[in-house]
Amino acid sequence: MRVTMVLLCCVLGMTACSSQYIMSTRDGRMITTDSKPRLDESTGMYRYHDSEGREVMISKEDVTQIMER
């Protein structure tokens, strides 16, 4: 019983760390990200990782909203 509880806590802890975010853009696209978009103040671009693990950038002017999924 104790082992089952420990495993359950580990699984729940791992799923809580991996949040997806949805960014809506001015042109109506909905972009799902596998990491929290971070704003690079020096370039004015949001950086995030897509579903394939690639780093992608999008202008902050194009983003209208960012929501956690």
DOPA-722975 format. One record per residue (C-alpha): residue number from 0; x, y, z; residue in three letters. Coordinates in Angstrom, 2 decimals. Example, Ala and Ser with C-alpha at 12.3 -4.5 7.8 and 13.67 -1.06 7.14 Angstrom:
BEGIN
<resi:0, X:12.30, Y:-4.50, Z:7.80, resn:ALA>
<resi:1, X:13.67, Y:-1.06, Z:7.14, resn:SER>
END
This chain:
BEGIN
<resi:0, X:0.00, Y:0.00, Z:0.00, resn:MET>
<resi:1, X:2.80, Y:2.38, Z:0.89, resn:ARG>
<resi:2, X:4.63, Y:1.72, Z:-2.39, resn:VAL>
<resi:3, X:1.45, Y:2.40, Z:-4.36, resn:THR>
<resi:4, X:0.99, Y:5.76, Z:-2.64, resn:MET>
<resi:5, X:4.60, Y:6.77, Z:-3.34, resn:VAL>
<resi:6, X:4.25, Y:5.84, Z:-7.02, resn:LEU>
<resi:7, X:0.99, Y:7.73, Z:-7.29, resn:LEU>
<resi:8, X:2.57, Y:10.85, Z:-5.79, resn:CYS>
<resi:9, X:5.51, Y:10.61, Z:-8.20, resn:CYS>
<resi:10, X:3.24, Y:10.29, Z:-11.23, resn:VAL>
<resi:11, X:1.08, Y:13.23, Z:-10.15, resn:LEU>
<resi:12, X:4.17, Y:15.31, Z:-9.48, resn:GLY>
<resi:13, X:5.56, Y:14.66, Z:-12.95, resn:MET>
<resi:14, X:2.32, Y:15.54, Z:-14.71, resn:THR>
<resi:15, X:2.00, Y:18.78, Z:-12.76, resn:ALA>
<resi:16, X:5.37, Y:19.96, Z:-14.06, resn:CYS>
<resi:17, X:4.52, Y:19.59, Z:-17.73, resn:SER>
<resi:18, X:1.99, Y:22.28, Z:-18.56, resn:SER>
<resi:19, X:0.97, Y:23.27, Z:-22.04, resn:GLN>
<resi:20, X:0.08, Y:26.81, Z:-23.00, resn:TYR>
<resi:21, X:-2.10, Y:28.17, Z:-25.77, resn:ILE>
<resi:22, X:-1.22, Y:31.44, Z:-27.49, resn:MET>
<resi:23, X:-3.78, Y:33.23, Z:-29.61, resn:SER>
<resi:24, X:-2.50, Y:35.53, Z:-32.33, resn:THR>
<resi:25, X:-3.86, Y:38.58, Z:-34.09, resn:ARG>
<resi:26, X:-4.55, Y:36.55, Z:-37.24, resn:ASP>
<resi:27, X:-6.70, Y:34.02, Z:-35.33, resn:GLY>
<resi:28, X:-4.21, Y:31.17, Z:-34.94, resn:ARG>
<resi:29, X:-4.14, Y:29.12, Z:-31.73, resn:MET>
<resi:30, X:-0.60, Y:27.89, Z:-31.03, resn:ILE>
<resi:31, X:-0.10, Y:25.10, Z:-28.47, resn:THR>
<resi:32, X:3.27, Y:25.18, Z:-26.74, resn:THR>
<resi:33, X:5.03, Y:22.53, Z:-24.65, resn:ASP>
<resi:34, X:6.74, Y:25.15, Z:-22.50, resn:SER>
<resi:35, X:5.77, Y:28.46, Z:-20.98, resn:LYS>
<resi:36, X:6.44, Y:31.25, Z:-23.49, resn:PRO>
<resi:37, X:9.16, Y:33.58, Z:-22.21, resn:ARG>
<resi:38, X:9.41, Y:37.18, Z:-23.42, resn:LEU>
<resi:39, X:12.89, Y:38.27, Z:-24.52, resn:ASP>
<resi:40, X:12.78, Y:42.01, Z:-23.77, resn:GLU>
<resi:41, X:15.82, Y:42.76, Z:-25.95, resn:SER>
<resi:42, X:14.22, Y:41.38, Z:-29.13, resn:THR>
<resi:43, X:10.49, Y:41.75, Z:-28.33, resn:GLY>
<resi:44, X:9.94, Y:38.08, Z:-29.17, resn:MET>
<resi:45, X:8.32, Y:35.25, Z:-27.22, resn:TYR>
<resi:46, X:10.38, Y:32.04, Z:-27.09, resn:ARG>
<resi:47, X:8.75, Y:28.66, Z:-26.56, resn:TYR>
<resi:48, X:9.17, Y:24.98, Z:-27.43, resn:HIS>
<resi:49, X:6.77, Y:23.32, Z:-29.86, resn:ASP>
<resi:50, X:5.45, Y:19.74, Z:-29.71, resn:SER>
<resi:51, X:8.60, Y:18.47, Z:-31.46, resn:GLU>
<resi:52, X:10.92, Y:20.12, Z:-28.95, resn:GLY>
<resi:53, X:12.14, Y:22.87, Z:-31.27, resn:ARG>
<resi:54, X:12.62, Y:26.39, Z:-29.96, resn:GLU>
<resi:55, X:10.31, Y:28.80, Z:-31.78, resn:VAL>
<resi:56, X:10.02, Y:32.58, Z:-31.62, resn:MET>
<resi:57, X:7.05, Y:34.84, Z:-32.32, resn:ILE>
<resi:58, X:6.79, Y:38.62, Z:-32.10, resn:SER>
<resi:59, X:5.04, Y:39.92, Z:-28.99, resn:LYS>
<resi:60, X:3.05, Y:42.23, Z:-31.30, resn:GLU>
<resi:61, X:1.42, Y:39.17, Z:-32.91, resn:ASP>
<resi:62, X:0.34, Y:37.57, Z:-29.61, resn:VAL>
<resi:63, X:-2.97, Y:38.66, Z:-28.12, resn:THR>
<resi:64, X:-3.33, Y:36.19, Z:-25.24, resn:GLN>
<resi:65, X:-1.46, Y:33.38, Z:-23.49, resn:ILE>
<resi:66, X:-3.42, Y:30.81, Z:-21.46, resn:MET>
<resi:67, X:-2.32, Y:27.79, Z:-19.47, resn:GLU>
<resi:68, X:-4.05, Y:24.65, Z:-20.65, resn:ARG>
END
